[in-house]
């Protein structure tokens, strides 16, 4: 039986290929087709990881908080601190 997340994992390369295949048309550049496919793949990815995650929402919130802390800590390290 195919689960929801199996469908999501299948959909990501499909939308990337769909975007790349639109660049066959002469009026659409390769970078435009791949860009559109990348945006659609990002939307599909965010649907699976943020909007409908396979874990509890409290764990997602904690993960986001830790990620922001890592980003801010890295920025402070690179910028030389206070």
C-alpha positions in Angstrom: 0.0 0.0 0.0 1.3 3.4 -1.0 1.4 6.0 1.8 1.0 9.7 1.7 4.7 10.3 2.1 5.5 7.8 -0.7 3.4 9.9 -3.0 5.2 13.0 -1.9 8.6 11.4 -2.5 7.3 10.5 -6.0 5.9 14.0 -6.7 9.1 15.9 -6.1 11.1 14.6 -9.0 7.9 14.5 -11.2 7.3 18.3 -10.8 11.0 18.9 -11.4 10.8 16.9 -14.6 7.6 18.7 -15.5 9.3 22.1 -15.1 12.3 20.9 -17.2 10.0 19.5 -19.9 8.3 22.9 -20.3 11.7 24.3 -21.5 11.2 22.3 -24.7 8.9 25.1 -25.8 10.9 27.7 -27.7 9.5 30.7 -25.7 10.5 29.1 -22.3 14.2 29.2 -21.3 15.8 26.2 -19.5 16.4 28.2 -16.4 12.8 29.3 -16.3 11.4 25.8 -16.6 13.8 24.5 -14.0 13.0 27.5 -11.7 9.3 26.8 -12.0 9.9 23.1 -11.3 12.0 24.0 -8.3 9.4 26.3 -6.9 6.7 23.5 -7.2 9.0 20.9 -5.7 9.7 23.3 -2.8 5.9 23.7 -2.3 5.4 19.9 -2.3 8.3 19.5 0.2 7.0 22.2 2.5 3.5 20.5 2.4 5.1 17.3 3.7 7.4 18.7 6.2 5.7 21.8 7.7 2.0 21.6 7.0 1.5 17.9 7.4 4.6 16.5 9.1 5.1 12.8 10.1 5.8 13.8 13.7 4.0 15.8 16.4 3.7 19.6 15.9 5.5 20.3 19.2 8.5 18.5 17.8 8.4 20.5 14.6 8.2 23.8 16.6 11.2 22.6 18.7 13.1 21.8 15.6 12.4 25.1 14.0 13.6 26.9 17.2 16.8 24.9 17.3 17.4 25.7 13.6 16.9 29.4 14.1 19.3 29.2 17.1 22.0 27.6 14.9 21.5 30.2 12.2 21.7 33.1 14.6 24.7 31.5 16.3 26.5 31.1 13.0 25.7 34.7 12.0 27.1 35.9 15.3 30.2 33.8 14.9 30.8 35.0 11.3 30.1 38.7 12.1 32.4 38.7 15.1 29.9 38.7 17.9 28.8 41.8 19.8 
